[in-house]
């Protein structure tokens, strides 16, 4: 196989709770993760020589050894003595630094693509183990779908697949540092923890209203005071027909769940006018 194309899907968090800070500096989490049908395209080609080259359509994305895609390719090249060179092109669609695991998803897609291209034969579990070395979200991105993620995100429990939920995504033109959000998170009695157990039950029962009513993200307690526009976007979506809206990950992307095709189409038009510099997508659960 000379080249391969792999889709790297974005994700949203239907629920995100932070339980405690660990001694190693990470946080123990409890999250409901869901892939959506917008994706980056990862094209991997064999080349002469033995090097790894990365190209990307977004100039702010590093294409050197710091890129997770590069790290994924090098990990498998070194472990399995792949002598061919690799040219990897990243066609970004998922907003960057948006709380949608774009970098982790690109990394996961690279691991899957090289595994298939060179007939390495790693199972999903073996790919997840390697992905965990590269990033906390990578094991989930290898799987995709609807999952309960615990620990630092690497402990995954599959949930019932939720096909067809309509989603409006809006990333305002601001960048949020994940380190800033977790560094300023105060896990005290003022925190409103989402009902993750109730969300799991709603997902398993395919209870759309139950899912919508339990959307929650403790990281909003840091990100929204720093960037009030996030709360404004949430309220705009709900006024325009969203059954509920939430910030994904550490932000700043906001997603709204809609049950009506006309309302989501209208919301897209209205918000495109109000937030002309934002990235806005109509999509659905993958």
SETOR-678950 format. One line per field, with one value per residue (C-alpha): residue number from 1; residue in three letters; chain; z, x, y. Coordinates in Angstrom, 3 decimals, always signed. Example, Ala and Ser with C-alpha at 12.3 -4.5 7.8 and 13.67 -1.06 7.14 Angstrom:
# SETOR-678950
nr: c(1,2)
rest: c(Ala,Ser)
kette: c(A,A)
Z: c(+7.800,+7.140)
X: c(+12.300,+13.670)
Y: c(-4.500,-1.060)
//
This chain:
# SETOR-678950
nr: c(1,2,3,4,5,6,7,8,9,10,11,12,13,14,15,16,17,18,19,20,21,22,23,24,25,26,27,28,29,30,31,32,33,34,35,36,37,38,39,40,41,42,43,44,45,46,47,48,49,50,51,52,53,54,55,56,57,58,59,60,61,62,63,64,65,66,67,68,69,70,71,72,73,74,75,76,77,78,79,80,81,82,83,84,85,86,87,88,89,90,91,92,93,94,95,96,97,98,99,100,101,102,103,104,105,106,107,108,109,110,111,112,113,114,115,116,117,118,119,120,121,122,123,124,125,126,127,128,129,130,131,132,133,134,135,136,137,138,139,140,141,142,143,144,145,146,147,148,149,150,151,152,153,154,155,156,157,158,159,160,161,162,163,164,165,166,167,168,169,170,171,172,173,174,175,176,177,178,179,180,181,182,183,184,185,186,187,188,189,190,191,192,193,194,195,196,197,198,199,200,201,202,203,204,205,206,207,208,209,210,211,212,213,214,215,216,217,218,219,220,221,222,223,224,225,226,227,228,229,230,231,232,233,234,235,236,237,238,239,240,241,242,243,244,245,246,247,248,249,250,251,252,253,254,255,256,257,258,259,260,261,262,263,264,265,266,267,268,269,270,271,272,273,274,275,276,277,278,279,280,281,282,283,284,285,286)
rest: c(Unk,Unk,Unk,Unk,Unk,Unk,Unk,Unk,Unk,Unk,Unk,Unk,Unk,Unk,Unk,Unk,Unk,Unk,Unk,Unk,Unk,Unk,Unk,Unk,Unk,Unk,Unk,Unk,Unk,Unk,Unk,Unk,Unk,Unk,Unk,Unk,Unk,Unk,Unk,Unk,Unk,Unk,Unk,Unk,Unk,Unk,Unk,Unk,Unk,Unk,Unk,Unk,Unk,Unk,Unk,Unk,Unk,Unk,Unk,Unk,Unk,Unk,Unk,Unk,Unk,Unk,Unk,Unk,Unk,Unk,Unk,Unk,Unk,Unk,Unk,Unk,Unk,Unk,Unk,Unk,Unk,Unk,Unk,Unk,Unk,Unk,Unk,Unk,Unk,Unk,Unk,Unk,Unk,Unk,Unk,Unk,Unk,Unk,Unk,Unk,Unk,Unk,Unk,Unk,Unk,Unk,Unk,Unk,Unk,Unk,Unk,Unk,Unk,Unk,Unk,Unk,Unk,Unk,Unk,Unk,Unk,Unk,Unk,Unk,Unk,Unk,Unk,Unk,Unk,Unk,Unk,Unk,Unk,Unk,Unk,Unk,Unk,Unk,Unk,Unk,Unk,Unk,Unk,Unk,Unk,Unk,Unk,Unk,Unk,Unk,Unk,Unk,Unk,Unk,Unk,Unk,Unk,Unk,Unk,Unk,Unk,Unk,Unk,Unk,Unk,Unk,Unk,Unk,Unk,Unk,Unk,Unk,Unk,Unk,Unk,Unk,Unk,Unk,Unk,Unk,Unk,Unk,Unk,Unk,Unk,Unk,Unk,Unk,Unk,Unk,Unk,Unk,Unk,Unk,Unk,Unk,Unk,Unk,Unk,Unk,Unk,Unk,Unk,Unk,Unk,Unk,Unk,Unk,Unk,Unk,Unk,Unk,Unk,Unk,Unk,Unk,Unk,Unk,Unk,Unk,Unk,Unk,Unk,Unk,Unk,Unk,Unk,Unk,Unk,Unk,Unk,Unk,Unk,Unk,Unk,Unk,Unk,Unk,Unk,Unk,Unk,Unk,Unk,Unk,Unk,Unk,Unk,Unk,Unk,Unk,Unk,Unk,Unk,Unk,Unk,Unk,Unk,Unk,Unk,Unk,Unk,Unk,Unk,Unk,Unk,Unk,Unk,Unk,Unk,Unk,Unk,Unk,Unk,Unk,Unk,Unk,Unk,Unk,Unk,Unk,Unk,Unk,Unk,Unk,Unk,Unk)
kette: c(A,A,A,A,A,A,A,A,A,A,A,A,A,A,A,A,A,A,A,A,A,A,A,A,A,A,A,A,A,A,A,A,A,A,A,A,A,A,A,A,A,A,A,A,A,A,A,A,A,A,A,A,A,A,A,A,A,A,A,A,A,A,A,A,A,A,A,A,A,A,A,A,A,A,A,A,A,A,A,A,A,A,A,A,A,A,A,A,A,A,A,A,A,A,A,A,A,A,A,A,A,A,A,A,A,A,A,A,A,A,A,A,A,A,A,A,A,A,A,A,A,A,A,A,A,A,A,A,A,A,A,A,A,A,A,A,A,A,A,A,A,A,A,A,A,A,A,A,A,A,A,A,A,A,A,A,A,A,A,A,A,A,A,A,A,A,A,A,A,A,A,A,A,A,A,A,A,A,A,A,A,A,A,A,A,A,A,A,A,A,A,A,A,A,A,A,A,A,A,A,A,A,A,A,A,A,A,A,A,A,A,A,A,A,A,A,A,A,A,A,A,A,A,A,A,A,A,A,A,A,A,A,A,A,A,A,A,A,A,A,A,A,A,A,A,A,A,A,A,A,A,A,A,A,A,A,A,A,A,A,A,A,A,A,A,A,A,A,A,A,A,A,A,A,A,A,A,A,A,A,A,A,A,A,A,A)
Z: c(+0.000,-1.173,+0.570,+2.874,+3.879,+7.399,+8.867,+12.253,+13.865,+16.375,+19.774,+22.236,+25.949,+26.892,+30.498,+32.043,+35.753,+37.559,+40.691,+42.170,+41.413,+41.464,+42.935,+39.414,+38.469,+36.325,+37.307,+37.766,+35.396,+34.638,+31.153,+28.513,+25.160,+21.787,+18.270,+15.721,+11.936,+11.232,+10.650,+9.657,+6.713,+7.333,+4.185,+4.719,+1.871,+1.684,+0.488,-0.367,+2.433,+6.067,+7.321,+8.432,+6.900,+8.027,+6.023,+7.166,+5.612,+8.853,+9.214,+13.013,+13.373,+13.978,+11.432,+13.358,+15.974,+18.467,+16.406,+17.824,+14.305,+13.996,+17.423,+16.474,+13.217,+14.909,+17.685,+15.217,+12.862,+15.707,+17.349,+14.154,+12.250,+9.366,+6.972,+4.515,+4.798,+5.534,+4.181,+6.166,+5.093,+7.661,+6.189,+9.216,+9.526,+13.277,+14.941,+16.527,+20.325,+20.605,+23.203,+20.446,+20.628,+17.083,+17.737,+19.624,+16.860,+14.193,+16.300,+16.665,+12.925,+12.194,+14.469,+12.794,+9.295,+9.719,+11.453,+8.410,+5.766,+6.965,+8.096,+11.621,+13.050,+16.296,+17.901,+19.054,+22.633,+21.588,+19.669,+22.723,+24.915,+22.575,+22.192,+25.959,+25.858,+23.487,+25.039,+27.432,+24.727,+22.131,+23.374,+23.082,+19.633,+18.436,+19.262,+18.641,+19.361,+22.786,+25.824,+29.538,+30.068,+33.532,+35.114,+33.072,+30.137,+29.342,+31.146,+28.569,+28.929,+25.733,+25.908,+23.576,+20.265,+19.829,+16.080,+14.413,+17.159,+15.420,+16.617,+16.012,+16.789,+17.232,+18.066,+18.746,+17.610,+20.952,+22.149,+25.554,+27.237,+28.778,+31.304,+32.329,+32.830,+34.922,+36.778,+37.910,+38.650,+42.300,+43.391,+46.359,+47.488,+45.009,+42.034,+40.387,+39.382,+36.410,+36.881,+35.016,+36.336,+35.252,+31.843,+31.423,+32.245,+29.783,+27.037,+27.642,+27.528,+24.398,+26.353,+24.316,+26.837,+29.646,+27.778,+27.081,+30.656,+32.077,+29.899,+32.262,+32.348,+35.520,+33.452,+32.534,+36.085,+34.923,+31.215,+31.228,+33.773,+31.699,+28.381,+28.936,+25.212,+25.811,+28.039,+25.511,+22.712,+24.866,+25.544,+21.874,+20.841,+23.377,+22.268,+18.679,+19.493,+20.990,+23.519,+25.519,+24.930,+26.558,+26.256,+25.054,+26.928,+28.216,+25.507,+23.810,+21.402,+22.310,+20.974,+20.911,+20.519,+18.269,+17.474,+14.604,+11.184,+10.409,+13.785,+13.497,+9.939,+11.104,+14.124,+11.805,+9.634,+12.558,+14.432,+11.259,+11.034,+14.743,+15.003,+11.561,+12.738,+14.371,+12.969,+12.762,+11.668,+11.469,+12.104,+13.989,+16.259,+14.449)
X: c(+0.000,+1.593,-0.781,-3.784,-6.433,-7.905,-10.681,-9.918,-13.265,-13.790,-15.392,-17.590,-18.168,-21.793,-20.631,-17.271,-16.577,-13.264,-13.098,-9.703,-6.166,-3.660,-0.174,+1.294,-0.302,-3.073,-6.748,-9.092,-12.005,-15.424,-16.637,-19.144,-17.350,-19.088,-17.661,-19.260,-19.208,-16.684,-13.209,-9.662,-8.269,-4.988,-3.186,-0.095,+2.291,+5.437,+8.477,+12.076,+14.568,+13.639,+12.415,+8.990,+7.575,+4.363,+2.285,-0.849,-3.282,-3.334,-0.143,-0.322,-0.066,+3.559,+4.917,+8.037,+8.755,+6.400,+3.327,+1.434,+1.125,+4.920,+5.242,+2.730,+4.528,+7.933,+6.666,+5.520,+8.479,+10.931,+9.095,+8.486,+11.649,+9.798,+12.527,+10.323,+9.985,+6.555,+4.889,+1.772,-0.661,-3.132,-6.210,-7.665,-11.423,-11.844,-11.252,-7.808,-7.418,-11.161,-11.852,-12.649,-9.514,-8.432,-4.750,-5.451,-7.764,-5.127,-2.651,-5.060,-5.795,-2.056,-1.570,-4.476,-3.333,+0.269,-0.899,-3.024,-0.605,+2.255,+0.113,+1.508,-1.523,-1.994,-5.417,-7.467,-6.377,-2.715,-3.176,-4.839,-1.910,+0.501,-1.825,-1.925,+1.806,+1.081,-1.995,-4.881,-7.568,-5.799,-7.134,-10.705,-10.056,-8.832,-12.278,-14.758,-18.482,-20.098,-17.959,-17.656,-14.033,-12.472,-9.029,-7.155,-9.354,-7.776,-10.278,-13.017,-16.430,-18.508,-22.052,-25.002,-24.359,-26.422,-26.813,-28.347,-28.418,-28.222,-25.419,-24.524,-20.876,-19.517,-15.905,-15.475,-12.190,-10.437,-7.909,-8.169,-5.192,-6.072,-3.292,-4.851,-8.272,-7.092,-4.599,-7.386,-10.011,-11.108,-12.665,-14.590,-18.206,-19.184,-18.608,-21.754,-20.828,-22.715,-24.827,-22.575,-24.352,-27.685,-26.224,-24.995,-28.516,-30.094,-27.666,-28.302,-32.077,-31.750,-33.541,-32.895,-34.555,-32.597,-29.324,-30.137,-31.174,-27.940,-25.378,-22.721,-19.052,-17.235,-14.562,-17.125,-16.567,-13.137,-13.530,-16.804,-15.677,-12.510,-14.407,-18.056,-18.769,-19.083,-22.134,-23.561,-23.246,-24.914,-27.855,-28.091,-28.307,-31.038,-33.054,-32.747,-34.185,-31.379,-32.714,-29.571,-26.045,-22.667,-18.990,-16.908,-13.743,-11.809,-13.397,-14.018,-16.227,-19.923,-22.307,-26.083,-28.306,-31.312,-34.295,-35.653,-33.942,-35.411,-34.395,-30.790,-30.570,-31.961,-29.634,-26.672,-27.680,-28.346,-25.142,-23.055,-24.212,-23.765,-20.330,-18.752,-15.253,-16.373,-16.124,-19.637,-20.708,-23.936,-23.158,-24.448,-23.240,-20.940)
Y: c(+0.000,+3.259,+5.678,+5.712,+8.273,+8.246,+10.412,+11.987,+12.857,+15.651,+15.077,+16.898,+16.276,+15.680,+15.671,+16.575,+16.267,+16.703,+14.578,+15.426,+16.547,+13.706,+13.716,+13.450,+16.774,+15.266,+15.257,+12.313,+12.854,+11.409,+12.321,+11.332,+11.597,+11.718,+11.938,+14.254,+14.065,+16.789,+15.461,+16.255,+14.319,+12.481,+11.272,+9.139,+8.324,+6.182,+8.129,+7.426,+7.874,+7.313,+10.684,+11.917,+15.088,+16.775,+19.245,+21.077,+23.541,+25.598,+27.635,+27.857,+24.070,+23.007,+20.533,+19.562,+16.893,+18.574,+17.610,+14.614,+13.197,+13.200,+11.554,+8.850,+8.092,+7.983,+5.727,+3.042,+3.514,+2.975,+0.086,-1.884,-0.933,+0.727,+1.833,+3.748,+7.486,+8.963,+12.094,+12.994,+15.711,+17.072,+18.752,+20.564,+21.107,+20.619,+24.010,+24.345,+24.719,+24.324,+21.617,+19.092,+16.893,+17.731,+17.082,+13.862,+12.670,+13.376,+11.407,+8.475,+8.454,+8.357,+5.354,+3.540,+4.483,+3.327,+0.145,-0.685,+0.563,-1.616,-4.584,-4.300,-6.085,-4.155,-4.566,-1.567,-2.308,-2.327,+0.921,+2.493,+1.472,+3.238,+6.212,+6.693,+7.522,+10.401,+12.028,+11.386,+11.750,+9.587,+6.201,+7.493,+8.970,+5.569,+4.165,+7.018,+6.836,+7.238,+6.412,+6.982,+8.065,+7.927,+8.264,+10.871,+9.859,+6.503,+4.229,+3.743,+2.122,+1.876,+3.208,+2.772,+4.520,+7.688,+8.180,+11.182,+13.805,+17.194,+19.458,+23.106,+23.912,+27.424,+28.285,+32.008,+33.626,+33.165,+30.611,+28.965,+27.328,+23.967,+24.536,+27.861,+26.254,+23.306,+25.507,+27.836,+25.175,+25.256,+21.970,+23.367,+23.264,+25.982,+23.656,+22.309,+18.761,+17.274,+14.159,+11.718,+8.606,+10.048,+10.892,+7.321,+6.071,+8.532,+7.478,+3.776,+4.379,+6.573,+9.311,+12.475,+14.805,+13.139,+13.682,+17.336,+18.105,+16.636,+18.439,+19.790,+20.773,+21.850,+23.626,+26.286,+27.612,+28.822,+29.474,+31.424,+34.085,+34.556,+34.593,+35.678,+35.319,+31.562,+32.049,+34.515,+31.934,+29.267,+31.565,+32.548,+28.896,+28.150,+31.191,+29.937,+26.518,+24.431,+21.933,+22.715,+24.034,+23.456,+24.286,+21.327,+20.353,+23.350,+25.492,+27.745,+25.737,+25.706,+23.071,+23.055,+19.996,+20.509,+18.308,+20.429,+20.725,+24.166,+25.595,+24.423,+25.800,+29.149,+29.231,+28.635,+31.614,+33.952,+33.100,+33.391,+37.004,+37.772,+36.091,+36.652,+35.666,+32.412,+28.894,+27.441,+23.969,+22.021,+18.370,+15.318,+12.532,+10.096)
//
